[in-house]
Amino acid sequence: MSERPTLDRAVLSATEAMLYVSDFERARDFYVSKLGFVTEFSYGEPPFYGLVKRDRARLCLRLIREPVFVGDIRTREELLSVALTVDTAAEVGALFEEFRAADVAFYRELKQQPWGARDFVVLDPDGNLVLFAGPSG
């Protein structure tokens, strides 16, 4: 009989950001058709909750019928809803160009940051600010 290894503690293996949306189907279509995600599942009839993924990035979409944020606080304070990363400078540049070709609305275009990252921010149809980042070089 083989012994099972013991764990000192549980290991967290992933995270899934929760994005609040006012129109579930519109949001899902944006992430799929514009940003290259695929629908992993949607729940409810009509759907009010679901998950989209691209590679190892997974985003939960949750329908909310009332405003979650007051006024323009998200853009005024640049409150990011999620930050997604890639491993190389070439990948973040290619991703930016992919989204530009898909006519995605940018809150902030590709920029070199003083802390060494290159990043850009996409504005989704519900006003969520979605950061994409990678190393500078």
Secondary structure, DSSP 8 states (H G I E B T S, - for coil): -------SS-------EEEEES-HHHHHHIIIIIT--EEEEEETTTT-EEEEEETTEEEEEEE-SS-SS-TTHHHHTT-EEEEEE-SSHHHHHHHHHHHHHTT--EEEEEEE-TTSEEEEEEE-TTS-EEEEEEE--
